[in-house]
Amino acid sequence: MGSVGRRGLTGAPGVQTITEVSGTATIDPGGTGSLVVTCPEGQAALSGGYLGSGYVATSGGLVVYVSRRSQQRGWEVAAKNTAPTALSMLVYAYCSPNITTS
């Protein structure tokens, strides 16, 4: 058996804290809307998503066509309202410092 090699470099610190940020948008009947929520300075969006109000199988609801990271610090959601009444959506992002993203 050979000798033990040198100790490697210390890795990146990894995720230690997660902060949730959120915002709401109201979309008029037949309209489209989008919202970007932004992580605090020095933090990156790890993931995100949305919740919608008023999903009604027979009369429509929110049809989400975008849910993605926006730049390094934000999460974007865009939707169309197919219901006959205004609907709200909650957009959220999970953020953490010390994250390197590409």
N, C-alpha and C positions, 0 to 999 in steps of 0.2 A: 504494500500500500504506500502511495506517495505522501508527501508532506501537505499540510493544509495551506491553501492559498491565502492571498491577502484579503482583508475585509473590504467589501464593496462600499461604494458611496451611499450615504443616507438618501433615501427616496423622498419624494414630495410628501407633505404632511397629510394629504387626503381630506375627506369630508369629516369635520368635527362638529359643525353646527349647521342647522338648516333653518332658514327663515321663510315664512310664507308671506307673499304679497298678493293682493287681490284688488279687483275693481269691478264695477258693474256697468252694463250698457243696456239701453232699451232700444228695441228695434220695432219700428212701426209695421202695421200689417202690409204685407207684400214688399216690404223694403229689405235692404241689406245693411249690415253694420259690422264694424270691427272694433277691437280694442286691444291695445298693447299695455301690459302691466310691466313695470320696470323694477328690477332688483336694486337694493341700495348700492351706493358707490362702493367699489371694491369687492362686489360679489357677482357671481355669474349664475344664470338660470340653469339649473340641472334638469328640470322638467317642468311641465305645467299642464293645464287643461281647462275645462269649463264645466259649468252646470247651467242648465237652462230651465226656465219656468214655463209652464203651460203646454207641455207636450200632450196633444190630444190626437189620438189615432184617427178619428173620423174627420177632424177639421183642420189638421195641419200642425205645425210646430216649427221649431228651429232646425234648419238644415245647415249644419256646420261644414264648410268647405275648406277651412284653413285652421290648423292648430299646430303651431310650430314655434321654435325659438326664433326670436327676432333680435338680430345682432347678438352680442354676448350677454347682455343684461336683461333682456326682455322675453316675454312670451306673448304671441299674437294669436287671436282667435277671430275668425270672420264667419258670418252666418247670414242666411236668408230666412225671413219670417214668412212661412206659408199659412199662418193662422189668420183669422179675421180680426184678431185683437193684437194690441202691442204685447210683446214678450220681452222679458229680461234675461240676460245671461251674466253669469259670474265667471270672470276669467281669473285664474290664479297661476302663480309660478312659485316653485321651490328654489330658493337661492342659497348659495354657500360661498364663503370666502376661500381663498387659496386654491381656486380651481383654474387650471389652464385649459382653454378650449381652442378649437380650431374652426 
